[in-house]
Amino acid sequence: FKEDDAIAKIVSDVSPSVVTIVGNATGNSGADKYNNLTAHGSGVIYKSNGYIVTNSHVVKDLKNITVVLNDGTLLPGKVLCSDETADIAIVKVEKLGLKPITMADKKTIVSGKTAIAIGTPISLTMRNTVTRGIVCGNGVTLYDSYYKLIQTDATVNPGNSGGPLLNTKGELIGINSSK
């Protein structure tokens, strides 16, 4: 199928921009509840000099953050800022020449268009796995959220948080956050 080949190409092209974020769990994180000393999530490079966007809930209560690049390179990461209300955080690694994601024009994010989620669900052996669906809604509110969200039926599993939600051009339309 041409559609399958197109999605596979998008995933191949974008994967160098997708990272896994790992750290030692502290505080009341979900990992501690199960006596697991590490926790992980996903992120996406948005500047070639080491700036990564993820969810604040991915890095909250994490110490000794390590960023795993698509090629398996491990880099120490530092949280520069985190906004729990928006559930967005910025992590920095000291490396130049990284491949940043391309941002979509928000006017192109409309219901019915294809949405592709990439991330590291469940375990590190599943780095950069992919699910596909559609944009179900744009400008959606969740509970008493101040921010408008994109709703998709692309599956988002634990660990996919912080990873990119893409359009069929491989452009970033959102950050996977809630399931």
C-alpha positions in Angstrom: 0.0 0.0 0.0 1.3 3.4 -0.8 -0.2 4.8 2.4 1.8 2.3 4.5 5.0 3.2 2.6 4.3 6.9 3.2 3.8 6.4 6.9 6.9 4.2 7.2 8.9 7.0 5.5 7.6 9.6 7.8 8.5 7.5 10.9 12.0 6.9 9.4 12.5 10.6 8.7 11.2 11.8 12.1 12.7 9.1 14.4 16.0 10.9 14.8 14.1 13.7 16.5 12.3 11.4 19.0 14.0 10.6 22.3 13.4 8.6 25.4 13.8 10.3 28.8 14.8 8.0 31.7 15.5 8.8 35.3 15.5 7.7 38.9 12.0 8.0 40.3 11.5 9.9 43.5 8.5 11.4 45.4 5.1 10.2 44.5 5.7 9.2 40.9 3.9 6.2 39.5 7.1 4.2 39.3 7.5 4.4 43.1 4.1 2.9 43.7 5.3 -0.3 42.1 8.8 -0.3 43.7 10.4 0.5 40.4 13.5 2.7 40.7 13.4 4.1 37.2 10.7 5.8 35.1 10.6 6.8 31.5 8.7 8.8 28.9 9.3 10.3 25.5 10.4 13.7 24.1 11.1 15.4 20.9 14.0 17.5 19.8 12.9 21.0 18.7 16.3 22.8 18.4 19.5 21.2 17.0 21.6 22.4 20.0 19.9 20.0 22.4 16.6 21.5 23.4 13.8 18.8 23.9 10.2 19.3 24.7 8.3 16.7 26.8 5.5 16.7 29.4 6.1 18.1 32.8 4.6 14.9 34.3 7.4 12.9 32.5 10.2 14.7 34.3 8.4 15.5 37.6 10.1 13.7 40.5 12.9 12.4 38.2 16.6 12.6 39.2 19.6 11.7 37.1 17.8 12.2 33.9 19.3 10.4 30.9 18.1 11.2 27.3 18.3 8.2 24.9 18.7 9.3 21.3 17.3 7.2 18.4 20.7 5.8 17.7 21.1 4.6 21.3 23.4 7.4 22.5 22.9 8.3 26.2 23.2 11.9 27.2 22.7 13.5 30.6 19.7 15.8 30.6 18.7 18.8 32.7 15.2 20.2 33.1 15.3 23.9 32.3 11.7 24.7 32.9 8.4 22.9 33.6 4.9 24.1 33.6 2.6 21.6 35.3 -0.6 23.5 34.3 0.3 23.2 30.6 2.0 19.8 31.2 5.0 20.9 29.2 8.7 20.8 30.1 12.0 21.7 28.4 15.0 19.3 28.8 18.5 20.3 27.6 21.3 18.0 26.6 24.8 19.2 25.7 25.1 18.1 22.1 25.1 20.0 18.8 23.9 18.9 15.4 20.7 17.1 16.6 17.8 16.8 14.1 14.9 19.1 15.2 11.3 18.3 14.5 9.5 20.6 12.0 6.4 22.4 13.4 3.1 22.3 11.6 1.0 25.4 11.0 -1.8 25.2 13.5 -4.3 26.1 10.9 -3.7 22.7 9.2 -4.7 20.7 12.4 -8.3 19.8 11.7 -10.6 16.9 12.5 -10.4 13.9 10.2 -6.7 14.3 9.2 -4.3 11.5 10.0 -2.4 11.7 13.3 0.8 9.6 14.0 2.0 9.1 17.6 5.6 8.1 18.2 7.1 7.2 21.6 8.4 4.7 24.1 5.4 2.9 25.6 5.7 0.5 28.5 9.4 -0.4 28.3 12.7 0.8 26.7 12.6 -2.2 24.3 9.7 -0.4 22.6 11.6 2.8 21.7 10.0 4.8 18.8 7.0 2.6 18.3 4.2 4.1 16.3 0.4 4.3 16.3 -1.8 5.9 13.8 -5.3 7.4 14.0 -7.0 10.6 13.1 -7.4 14.0 14.7 -10.8 13.6 16.4 -11.0 17.2 17.6 -9.0 20.4 18.0 -9.5 22.9 20.7 -10.9 20.3 23.1 -10.9 20.9 26.9 -10.2 18.2 29.4 -11.8 18.5 32.8 -11.1 22.0 33.9 -8.1 22.5 31.6 -7.1 26.0 30.8 -5.4 24.9 27.6 -7.1 23.6 24.4 -6.0 20.1 23.4 -5.9 18.0 20.2 -7.9 14.8 20.6 -6.8 11.7 18.6 -7.7 8.1 18.5 -4.1 7.1 17.9 -3.2 4.9 20.8 -1.2 6.6 23.6 0.2 4.1 26.1 2.1 4.8 29.4 5.6 6.0 28.3 4.3 7.7 25.1 3.8 10.9 27.1 6.0 13.6 25.8 6.4 12.1 22.3 5.3 13.8 19.1 1.9 13.7 17.4 2.6 14.2 13.7 0.7 15.0 10.5 1.3 13.2 7.3 4.1 15.6 6.4 6.0 14.5 9.5 5.4 17.8 11.2 4.7 18.2 14.9 1.0 18.9 15.6 1.1 18.1 19.3 2.8 16.4 22.3 1.2 13.2 23.5 0.0 13.9 27.0 -3.3 12.2 28.2 -4.8 8.9 27.4 
